[in-house]
């Protein structure tokens, strides 16, 4: 586990998450070992995903395989 990121979390938060997640708490903690990802949702009432992809100043990596109107992107921070 990434001890730096995990140690930055308040203990009260970890206890609350353990109570809420139950058996899913360990996978939640394991997610801190994974690289950070970014994502956003396109409001398709205002713009289509295709139009959004054409005007954004960053690379659109892929669409959500679950079929939601979400886009995942890479961005230099």
C-alpha positions in Angstrom: 0.0 0.0 0.0 1.3 3.5 -0.8 2.0 4.5 2.8 2.4 8.2 2.0 -1.1 8.5 0.4 -2.7 6.2 3.0 -1.1 7.9 5.9 -2.5 11.2 4.7 -6.1 9.9 5.2 -7.6 10.8 8.6 -8.2 7.8 10.8 -11.8 8.8 11.4 -12.3 8.6 7.6 -10.8 5.2 7.4 -13.0 3.9 10.2 -16.1 5.4 8.6 -15.2 3.8 5.3 -14.6 0.4 6.9 -18.0 0.6 8.5 -19.7 1.6 5.3 -17.8 -0.7 2.9 -17.6 -3.9 4.9 -16.1 -6.6 2.7 -15.2 -4.0 0.1 -12.9 -2.1 2.4 -9.8 -4.1 1.5 -10.3 -3.5 -2.3 -10.8 0.2 -1.4 -7.5 0.3 0.3 -5.8 -1.6 -2.6 -7.0 1.1 -5.0 -4.4 3.4 -3.3 -1.7 1.1 -4.9 -3.0 1.9 -8.4 -1.9 5.0 -10.4 -4.3 7.9 -10.1 -6.8 8.3 -13.0 -8.9 11.2 -14.0 -12.4 11.3 -15.5 -15.3 13.5 -16.2 -18.9 13.4 -17.3 -20.1 15.2 -20.3 -23.6 16.8 -19.9 -25.1 15.5 -23.2 -28.1 17.8 -22.7 -25.7 20.6 -23.7 -23.1 18.9 -25.9 -22.5 15.5 -27.5 -19.5 13.4 -26.5 -18.3 13.7 -30.1 -18.5 17.5 -30.1 -16.7 17.6 -26.7 -13.9 15.4 -27.9 -13.3 17.8 -30.8 -12.9 21.0 -28.6 -11.1 19.8 -25.5 -7.4 20.8 -25.1 -6.4 17.3 -23.9 -6.3 13.8 -25.4 -9.5 11.7 -24.9 -8.2 8.3 -24.0 -11.3 6.1 -24.2 -15.0 5.9 -23.5 -16.4 4.0 -20.6 -16.9 0.4 -21.5 -20.1 0.3 -19.3 -21.8 2.5 -21.9 -22.2 5.6 -19.7 -21.7 9.1 -21.1 -18.3 9.3 -19.4 -15.0 10.1 -21.0 -11.6 9.3 -19.6 -8.6 11.5 -20.5 -5.0 12.0 -19.9 -3.8 15.5 -18.8 -0.5 16.8 -17.9 -0.5 18.2 -14.4 
